[in-house]
Amino acid sequence: MPKFRLWWYRFVPVLGYHHVMMITLVFPIILLSVLLSGCTAENLNGLCLISLSYSSEPSGTSSNQTETGSNSNTTTADRPPLEVRVGYFGMCIKSMNQWVCSTNSRVLDSFAQRTQQGEGSDSALLTLAADRFREEIIFKGLLFAPIILGFFVIFLLSLFPSWHDSEESVASGREAVPTRAISILACFCTFFAAFLYLIAVFWQHLSSPAAISMGKAFTGGAVVGSVGTGAMSLGWISVFLLLCTSFGLLIMILSIRVLSQMLVEMEHRGD
């Protein structure tokens, strides 16, 4: 405990406001990376966008349903449990109480065909529906830009002068505050990253329930699904942290501007 206190007392004077912004910016980058890796391995099957499975209760058929939809409804209760979870780059399938994850839908489809027998075959093409959702509905391009911009902003923040060196900077005639151009560029990049990530998460928030509803309607209730709360939470938390960093940098820029104006006024009064 005394060693920790000694380390803490030495660390606090070195810590500057821009260091806090850098630490805050690291967290959404980590969370976004974890979100993108969802369903790429068996231990990450909980980080899914949607989860599709067969309904445990057979639904009634109407007179205007097709023959395929009727067969799907009547055999739902006889199928062995089959669940497919979809991530941004990977998919996981659970059959016979065994999880298998892969980025290749053919591997998962062959696994489903081996474990599902007879009436329990994947007649509703659950893996195909999940793969089409991943490839055609979910857009991954907007998720890479915030990561790149986040690292770029961290690099810009690392160029800021350290606050504990302010006395040395003043003595040498150099400014003890970051340049206005770098500050504005860092703030703009953070806002832009937050905007892109907000669009991506909002699209994820809308497309996931819509895809589940469409799958349930097209199969006559034979296929049900749920939205991955873990992935949804990671997305919105990352957006919140990016916005906090953006407003933090904006407050820093405005504070430096006000402080500079006050110093100029004091110099004029002294003259």
C-alpha positions as CSV (number, residue, x, y, z in Angstrom):
1,M,0.0,0.0,0.0
2,P,2.8,2.6,0.8
3,K,4.4,1.8,-2.6
4,F,1.1,2.3,-4.4
5,R,0.7,5.7,-2.7
6,L,4.2,6.7,-3.6
7,W,3.6,5.7,-7.2
8,W,0.3,7.5,-7.2
9,Y,1.8,10.8,-5.9
10,R,4.5,10.6,-8.5
11,F,2.0,9.8,-11.3
12,V,-0.7,12.5,-10.6
13,P,1.6,15.5,-11.3
14,V,2.6,14.1,-14.6
15,L,-1.1,13.4,-15.7
16,G,-2.5,16.1,-17.9
17,Y,-6.0,16.8,-19.2
18,H,-5.1,15.4,-22.6
19,H,-3.9,12.2,-21.0
20,V,-7.4,11.8,-19.5
21,M,-8.8,12.3,-23.0
22,M,-6.4,9.7,-24.4
23,I,-7.4,7.1,-21.8
24,T,-11.1,7.9,-22.4
25,L,-10.6,7.4,-26.1
26,V,-8.9,4.0,-25.7
27,F,-12.0,2.4,-24.2
28,P,-14.3,2.8,-27.2
29,I,-11.5,1.5,-29.5
30,I,-11.2,-1.6,-27.3
31,L,-15.0,-2.1,-27.0
32,L,-15.4,-1.7,-30.8
33,S,-12.7,-4.2,-31.4
34,V,-14.4,-6.7,-29.1
35,L,-17.7,-6.0,-30.8
36,L,-16.2,-6.8,-34.3
37,S,-14.7,-10.0,-33.0
38,G,-18.1,-11.3,-31.8
39,C,-19.1,-14.8,-32.9
40,T,-15.6,-15.5,-34.3
41,A,-14.8,-18.0,-31.6
42,E,-16.8,-20.2,-29.3
43,N,-16.1,-18.1,-26.2
44,L,-17.4,-15.0,-28.0
45,N,-20.8,-16.5,-29.1
46,G,-22.6,-14.2,-26.6
47,L,-21.5,-11.1,-28.5
48,C,-24.0,-11.5,-31.3
49,L,-26.2,-9.1,-33.3
50,I,-29.1,-11.4,-33.6
51,S,-29.9,-15.0,-32.6
52,L,-32.2,-17.2,-34.7
53,S,-33.7,-20.5,-33.7
54,Y,-36.7,-22.6,-34.4
55,S,-39.9,-22.0,-32.4
56,S,-40.5,-24.6,-29.7
57,E,-44.3,-24.4,-30.3
58,P,-45.9,-25.2,-33.7
59,S,-47.9,-22.4,-35.1
60,G,-51.2,-22.9,-36.9
61,T,-51.4,-22.8,-40.6
62,S,-53.7,-20.6,-42.5
63,S,-55.5,-21.4,-45.8
64,N,-53.4,-19.0,-47.8
65,Q,-50.0,-20.3,-46.7
66,T,-47.7,-22.1,-49.2
67,E,-46.9,-25.7,-48.9
68,T,-43.4,-25.0,-47.8
69,G,-44.6,-22.7,-45.0
70,S,-47.1,-25.4,-43.8
71,N,-44.5,-28.1,-43.7
72,S,-42.2,-25.8,-41.8
73,N,-44.8,-25.1,-39.2
74,T,-46.0,-28.7,-38.7
75,T,-42.5,-30.0,-38.2
76,T,-41.2,-27.3,-35.9
77,A,-41.8,-29.1,-32.7
78,D,-40.1,-32.3,-34.0
79,R,-36.8,-30.6,-34.8
80,P,-33.8,-30.9,-32.5
81,P,-32.7,-27.6,-31.0
82,L,-30.8,-25.4,-33.5
83,E,-29.6,-21.9,-32.8
84,V,-27.6,-19.5,-35.0
85,R,-26.0,-16.4,-33.7
86,V,-24.6,-13.7,-36.1
87,G,-21.8,-11.3,-35.6
88,Y,-20.1,-8.8,-37.8
89,F,-17.5,-11.2,-39.2
90,G,-18.4,-14.6,-37.7
91,M,-21.4,-16.9,-37.0
92,C,-22.0,-19.4,-34.3
93,I,-24.3,-22.4,-34.5
94,K,-25.6,-24.6,-31.6
95,S,-26.7,-28.1,-32.5
96,M,-27.0,-31.0,-30.2
97,N,-25.7,-28.8,-27.3
98,Q,-22.5,-28.1,-29.1
99,W,-21.3,-24.7,-30.3
100,V,-19.3,-24.2,-33.5
101,C,-18.2,-20.7,-34.7
102,S,-16.6,-19.8,-38.0
103,T,-16.4,-16.9,-40.5
104,N,-17.4,-19.4,-43.3
105,S,-21.1,-20.1,-43.5
106,R,-20.5,-23.4,-45.4
107,V,-18.6,-24.9,-42.5
108,L,-21.6,-24.1,-40.2
109,D,-24.1,-25.4,-42.7
110,S,-22.3,-28.7,-43.1
111,F,-22.1,-29.0,-39.3
112,A,-25.9,-28.4,-39.1
113,Q,-26.5,-31.0,-41.8
114,R,-24.4,-33.6,-39.9
115,T,-26.1,-33.1,-36.6
116,Q,-29.6,-32.5,-37.8
117,Q,-31.3,-35.7,-38.9
118,G,-34.5,-36.4,-40.9
119,E,-37.3,-34.1,-39.8
120,G,-34.8,-32.0,-37.9
121,S,-32.9,-31.0,-41.0
122,D,-32.4,-27.3,-41.6
123,S,-35.4,-27.0,-43.9
124,A,-35.9,-23.3,-43.1
125,L,-32.3,-22.6,-44.2
126,L,-31.5,-21.0,-40.9
127,T,-27.8,-20.7,-41.6
128,L,-28.5,-19.2,-45.1
129,A,-30.8,-16.6,-43.6
130,A,-28.3,-15.7,-41.0
131,D,-25.5,-15.4,-43.5
132,R,-27.5,-13.2,-45.8
133,F,-28.3,-10.9,-42.8
134,R,-24.5,-10.6,-42.1
135,E,-23.5,-10.1,-45.7
136,E,-26.3,-8.0,-47.2
137,I,-27.9,-6.0,-44.3
138,I,-25.1,-5.3,-41.8
139,F,-22.6,-2.7,-43.1
140,K,-19.1,-3.0,-41.6
141,G,-17.4,-0.2,-43.4
142,L,-18.4,2.5,-41.0
143,L,-16.9,0.6,-38.1
144,F,-13.3,0.7,-39.3
145,A,-13.2,4.5,-39.7
146,P,-13.7,5.2,-35.9
147,I,-10.9,2.9,-35.0
148,I,-8.5,4.6,-37.4
149,L,-9.6,8.0,-36.4
150,G,-9.3,7.1,-32.7
151,F,-5.6,6.1,-33.1
152,F,-5.0,9.2,-35.1
153,V,-6.5,11.4,-32.4
154,I,-4.4,9.6,-29.7
155,F,-1.3,10.4,-31.8
156,L,-2.4,14.1,-32.0
157,L,-3.0,14.2,-28.3
158,S,0.4,12.8,-27.6
159,L,1.9,15.9,-29.3
160,F,0.3,18.1,-26.7
161,P,2.8,19.7,-24.2
162,S,2.9,18.1,-20.8
163,W,1.4,20.3,-18.1
164,H,4.2,19.6,-15.6
165,D,6.6,21.2,-18.2
166,S,4.7,24.4,-18.3
167,E,7.3,26.4,-16.3
168,E,10.1,25.2,-18.5
169,S,8.1,26.1,-21.6
170,V,7.3,29.6,-20.3
171,A,11.0,30.2,-19.4
172,S,12.1,29.2,-22.9
173,G,9.4,31.4,-24.6
174,R,7.4,28.5,-25.9
175,E,3.6,28.2,-25.3
176,A,2.6,25.8,-22.5
177,V,-0.7,25.0,-24.3
178,P,-1.3,22.9,-27.4
179,T,-1.5,24.6,-30.7
180,R,-5.0,25.6,-31.9
181,A,-4.7,23.8,-35.2
182,I,-3.9,20.4,-33.6
183,S,-6.6,20.9,-31.0
184,I,-9.3,21.7,-33.6
185,L,-8.1,18.8,-35.8
186,A,-8.3,16.3,-32.9
187,C,-11.7,17.6,-31.9
188,F,-13.0,17.4,-35.4
189,C,-11.7,13.8,-36.0
190,T,-13.3,12.7,-32.7
191,F,-16.6,14.2,-33.6
192,F,-16.5,12.7,-37.0
193,A,-15.6,9.2,-35.6
194,A,-18.5,9.5,-33.1
195,F,-20.9,10.5,-35.9
196,L,-19.9,7.5,-38.1
197,Y,-20.1,5.1,-35.2
198,L,-23.5,6.6,-34.2
199,I,-24.8,5.8,-37.7
200,A,-23.4,2.3,-37.6
201,V,-24.9,1.5,-34.2
202,F,-28.2,3.1,-35.1
203,W,-28.4,1.0,-38.2
204,Q,-27.6,-2.1,-36.1
205,H,-30.3,-1.1,-33.7
206,L,-32.9,-0.8,-36.4
207,S,-31.9,-3.6,-38.8
208,S,-31.6,-6.4,-36.2
209,P,-35.2,-6.3,-35.0
210,A,-36.4,-5.8,-38.5
211,A,-34.6,-8.8,-39.8
212,I,-36.0,-10.9,-36.9
213,S,-39.6,-9.8,-37.7
214,M,-39.2,-10.5,-41.4
215,G,-37.7,-14.0,-40.7
216,K,-40.6,-14.8,-38.4
217,A,-43.2,-13.5,-41.0
218,F,-41.7,-15.4,-44.0
219,T,-41.6,-18.7,-42.1
220,G,-45.0,-18.4,-40.6
221,G,-43.7,-18.2,-37.1
222,A,-41.4,-21.2,-37.5
223,V,-38.3,-19.1,-36.9
224,V,-37.9,-16.8,-33.9
225,G,-35.1,-14.6,-32.9
226,S,-33.7,-12.2,-30.4
227,V,-31.4,-9.2,-30.4
228,G,-28.0,-9.5,-28.8
229,T,-28.1,-7.2,-25.8
230,G,-24.3,-7.5,-25.2
231,A,-23.4,-6.2,-28.7
232,M,-26.0,-3.5,-28.5
233,S,-24.7,-2.4,-25.1
234,L,-21.1,-2.3,-26.3
235,G,-22.1,-0.2,-29.3
236,W,-24.0,2.5,-27.4
237,I,-21.4,2.7,-24.6
238,S,-18.7,3.2,-27.2
239,V,-20.8,6.0,-28.8
240,F,-21.2,7.6,-25.4
241,L,-17.5,7.5,-24.7
242,L,-16.6,9.0,-28.1
243,L,-19.1,11.8,-27.5
244,C,-17.6,12.4,-24.0
245,T,-14.1,12.7,-25.5
246,S,-15.4,15.0,-28.3
247,F,-17.1,17.4,-25.8
248,G,-14.0,17.2,-23.5
249,L,-11.8,18.4,-26.3
250,L,-14.2,21.1,-27.2
251,I,-14.3,22.3,-23.7
252,M,-10.5,22.3,-23.6
253,I,-10.3,24.4,-26.8
254,L,-12.9,26.9,-25.5
255,S,-11.1,27.1,-22.1
256,I,-7.8,27.8,-23.7
257,R,-9.4,30.5,-25.9
258,V,-11.0,32.2,-22.9
259,L,-7.7,32.0,-21.0
260,S,-5.7,33.5,-23.9
261,Q,-8.2,36.4,-24.1
262,M,-7.9,37.0,-20.4
263,L,-4.1,37.1,-20.6
264,V,-4.2,39.5,-23.5
265,E,-6.5,41.8,-21.6
266,M,-4.2,41.7,-18.6
267,E,-1.2,42.6,-20.7
268,H,-3.1,45.6,-22.2
269,R,-4.1,46.8,-18.7
270,G,-0.5,46.5,-17.6
271,D,0.7,48.6,-20.5
